[in-house]
Amino acid sequence: MVSKIKKKTLTFQDTIFNLQKYWSKKGCVILQPYDLEVGAGTFHPATTLRSLGPKPWKTAYVQPSRRPTDGRYGDNPNRLQHYYQFQVLIKPSPKEIKKMYLNSLSSIGINHEEHDIRFVEDDWESPTLGAAGLGWEVWCDGMEVTQFTYFQQMAGVECKPVSVEITYGLERLCMFIQNKKSVFDLIWNDEGITYKDVFHQSEKEFSAYNFEYANTDNLFKIFEMLEEETKLLVEKKISLPAYDQCLKCSHVFNILDARGVISVAQRAEYIARIRELTKLIGKVWIESQS
Amino acid sequence: MSELFVELFSEEIPARLQINARNELTKNIKNFFIDNQIKFNENFNVYSTPNRLVLHVDKIPNEIKLSSEEIKGPNVNAPEKALEGFIRSNNTTLEKIFKKSTEKGEFYFFNKESQKIKVSDLLEKNLSEILKKITWNKSMKWANYDLYWGRPLKSILAIFNKKPLNFDFNHINSSNKTFIDKSLEEGMKIFNDFHSYLKFFKQKGILIDQDLRKKIIQNKINEIINKKNLKIEQNDRLIDEIVNIVEKPAVIVCDFDKKFLNIPSEILITTMQSHQKYLPTFDKKNNLTNNFFVVSDIKDTKGFVKLGNERVIEARLSDAEFFWEKNKTQNLVKQVDKLKNINYFKGLGSYFDKIQRMRKLSSLISDDFLISKDKIEIASSICKVDLMSDLVGEFPELQGIVGGHFARFQGFDKEVCLAVSEQYLPNGMESKLPKKMYSVALSLSDKIDSLVGFFGINLKPTSSKDPFAIRRMAISLVRLIVENEIKIKLKDLIVYTCSIYRDQGYEFDIKKIQNELSDFIIERLKNYLKEKKIRQDIIESSTFLLGLDDILKAYKKSLCLNKNIKKEIGFETIAAYKRSSNILNTEEKMSTESLGFADPGLFKNDYEKKLYKKINDIRKYFLSIGKDENYEESLKILSSIKNEVNDFFDNVIVNDEDIIIKKNRLELLNMLCKTFDNYFNFSKIEA
């Protein structure tokens, strides 16, 4: 009877709205995306820096994430150089976090009693952030839809209290909900605008930029300049502007990596340099928190 | 008699950690019982699901009796404080303390009366410590707590004799309740015994006992494959992992589009097993089919689980297919040059440099192996090209195998393709071993090149660290030689490899590499012999005289002696050697002043002559055998000296008054020992 009425498709933007509303009710500060290029929601200072130090903190936000090497000129149904993460960070990690998470899935139409939800071991590490955590990737009927991590270390510092980070891959999740084989077929809004309409040209052009046209000589120079500036700002004890410069460093490095001009040995060295910056910034931030 | 029942409820603990925690808990509880003289029967069980770690021990006495005991305290001359401490720690009074003399002087004593202790009290006092002793390979903290556990621990249920045990473990208070819904962590319920707990969960389809889960999963799978005329591959690791990531197993048969069967099966199998934890199936001819098993943690009443998993595999295989189609046509030979851009290792050049070295080395090996130089050079040249493919980027564990498939598709010689596929094998002690000579030659040259390179830039493993798995590389080298019974001059190959590196402009300390690498490989051979359960003294002896070029010989001789050491031929050989060497050892000068032979003209009796003749017969035997020595035969021949040796020692006094005669007899015995060295140096063998 009721089941005969075809349920309205949950659009891409509905998914975001529902998650925002859900975590808002759980007391999270709903932030907007950070206005710099980052590789993942974790890099937003509301996660990296706020997970350090003693002060409690709850937040949720969408973060556009850039992974230049993953670009496929818009040809691959599962890979993008720019995509969205929905990020939740709560410090200290609440006792009922699993229940909160499973209920958040219900809010976007995934009932855990009808699907095989699995918490599969996945220990997370970010060499550039000097960060590590233990947790799971959450599988829904075999598909990875979320990363669930208890931060143990950030910017080289042990986390106390420990934060929990929940990262939903919005495209993946939506492909699951909307039953689509290609990310470009996702329905964005009620008027039938698709992901392709919104992002296909961008994927194509940015892939060309990342792989072919980015001026590597300039980027190498810019990296050095940004690194220097970060160190200077650390000396001035202003951690947030310093962290911005560091994020830019990280993105420049990612483009250089995609351009294939960084050798394996150099790669490790660049990562270590960024990690050193993060550690310096982490220290200044923690000092500012007490 | 009572039952102990403990449940530790947590968020999902990974399979390997669960198995480890079960073992740790078993060990710690058993030790506690033994230390406290609590009798327990063998019906001792530890179970786990991802969320529940459960201990159940039945038929434990409610009380234990500690017999009376005289406890020794401090010396009577010790400071007052020592006595006070003694009184306090034994919870007694001064009146009950008495003095007594012992061999070491006069001491205070206290007579501890026999007493009865309630096991429940002991448990309450000690359980927290027992839990603390569980060590995790990886553990974490959460929220504001200081406790380390595999994943956040939420509650502890502890029952003894149907009553709750009360104790605190860090921030958690034990109780008689647990969560019945593991997902939402809701619905606390009281349990007073294990039986009702087990029954309650069984009614919900939840199986606490991992062995039972395993049986049910396997039975279900067997039922289906029998009906469908399929097979699955024996894969204990995967099954054990699956068993420990579900509590309510439901086996679901899924399938993928048959068109994907055109992709090399290793790619499909890796996708299913490693990435998705599915069980692939095979037909009776061992060909992969498009059916696979998913073990779900819920009953798939609406079919969502099947549908979802099929979609996931479809997406993953589409990706793989895309890459396979793209990569397989990219000409391997034309890509060799691009390897110049790919770093092999810092300080060891690019992969292009590496394959140049491998080409020369494998070409030299081909002379010994009597295989085509052209073919092995082709295999060396193309073997690393697959590292640049998208497929190896996606499936790094399939490097080599993927390259083999490219080569096959592009029409390379069959043996060349197989060699490329198997170039990384064996990879350690357990891994599959290549048998075909082209594969062995390629794998040998890869490993020797890497070993020389890493030793050249001084990145040898230390006792605790081996980040580049160099030990495994060397043990694989030993296996290649020993298990394929290959006769090669490893020393020459190492020297040659050093010279190739030098030609490429690497300034290595060649002498140092040779010495260190030689010792290192010999050490791995010893480890290998140990794995083969060969006696330690035999292992030590085997490498005493035999070096890098005789790895195969050392192995075979050790194996043969190990097999025969308790039998007559082994036993008598060692006895004869020992009787002779024992006397030589007491005459220290012998070794330095030895002429190396005895003078038959100085013999005084037949026993000496007979022994001398026998030794010479044995020497002739060893001179006559070429490369095809039968080691058992050699031992038999050595042991046949038994009578001559016994007669000699029973009738001849070595220590003759005439120093010249004495020396000659010692020379005779020295000849015997040196002759025995043809097998190997028996001096370290324990009789």
Interface residues (C-beta under 8 A of the other chain):
Chain A: N76 P77 N78 P92 S93 P94 K95 E96 K98 K99 L102 N103 H112 E113 E114 H115 D116 I117 R118 F119 V120 E121 D123 G133 L134 W136 C140 D141 G142 M143 Y150 Q152 K160 P161 V162 V164 F176 N179 K181 S263 V264 A265
Chain B: E11 E12 P14 A15 R16 L17 P50 K138 S139 M140 K141 W142 A143 N144 R151 P152 K154 S183 L184 E185 E186 I245 Q276 K277 V294 S296 D297 I298 D300 T301 K302 F304 V305 L307 G308 N309 R311 V312 I313 E314 A315 S318 D319 F322 I342 N343 K346
